[in-house]
Amino acid sequence: MNSGIFFNSMMGNVYGHIWSKYRPVILKMMIASEGEPQEYKFSGHEFKSANQKEKGSFAFTLHAFQGKAVNNIKSSEIAQSLMSVLQQSRKATELMDKETYEFVLDKQFILHIKKQAPVLTPQ
């Protein structure tokens, strides 16, 4: 049995339980972003206590389309964790299949969700 893979996958999603807890709210915000950008204020202590070794900023920008990050989020464990939780949601996957969403967590732990304008391709 290769317990290293299990251990790595558990350690690699330090923030997963936080994103999972708020997934229903995030999904509602994704749907509501049809009309206007949405915001949700998180408690910073939740993220800080999940990874006490994190010394940098928790802020990130994630652009998601068709179940994948469109921008580079390799340096942001917290953004990767959000993407992972979104990929596990059928509703989030359905929404991301049709539209690009921008998720921005700022330094005040406010999550901004905005549906991006569709990219028009010349015909």
N, C-alpha and C positions, 0 to 999 in steps of 0.2 A: 504494500500500500504506500502510495506517495503522499505523505501528509504535508510535504512542503508546498504543494499546489494549493491545498485547502488553507493552510496557514497564510500563504501569500494573498489569496483572494479575500480572506477575512481582514487582514491588515490593510489591504489596499483600498478598503471602502470605510474609512474611519468615520465619515460623515453620513453614511448611508441611512442610519437609523433616524437622523434628524430629517433628511429629505423624505424618507418614507412616512414619517409622522405628519409632515406638511403636504404630502402629495395631493390629497383631495383639494386643498386650498390652491395649490399650484395649478392643478387642472382647471379649476373654476376660473382662475386668473387668465389662463391661456385662452379659454373660451371667451371670456369677457374682453380680452384684448382686441377682439374684432372691432369694437367700437372705439376704444381708446386705451393707451398704455395703462398697465396696472402696477400697483405697488403694495408690498407687504413688509412690515417692520418685524424683523426677527429679534430675539434676545441674543445679544452677542455672547453672553456667558455659555449658551448651549454649544456654540461652535468652539469657543475657547476651551471649554472643559472636555470636549471630545478629543482634542489634540493639543495637549498642554505643551508639546514640544514645538509647535508652530510659532515661529518668531516673526515671520513676515506678515504681510497683509492677507486678509481673507477675501479681499475684493477680487472679482473676476468678471469677464464678459464671455458669454457662450452664445454662439449662433448655431441653432440646431435645425436640420432639415433632413427628412427621410430617415429619422432615427440615428443620425450621426452628427457629430460636431463639424461644422463647416470651417470654423477657425481653429487655430492651434491652442489646445487646452492642456498640453502635456505638462506644463509647469504648474498647473493648478489642480491639486488633488481634490479640492472642494468642488470644482467645476466638473471634473471627471466623475465624481460621486453623484452629482445631480444628473448628469447624462445617463449614468448607469440606472438610476432609479426611474428616470423617464422611459428608458428602453424597456423596462419591465411592466409598464402600464400600457394596456391595449388602447385606451382613449388617447393618451399622449402620443403614441405611435401613429394613430389615425390622424390626429391633428398635424403632426410633423410631416406626414406623408404629403400633405397638400400645401403647407405653408412653412416659411422659415420664421422661427421665433428667436428673439433676442432676450437672453436672460442676463441681467447685470446685478451683481451683488456689490453694493458700494461699501465704503469704509464705515458707514453708520449701520451696517447690516440691514439695509433696505433692499429687498429684491424687487427689481423692475422687470416686468415682462411686457414685451412689445411684439406684436405681429409685424413682420417686415413687409414692406411693399413688394409685390411680386416682380421678379426680374423679367422684363420683356425682351424676348429674343427677336432680332430682325428676321423677317421671312423673305 
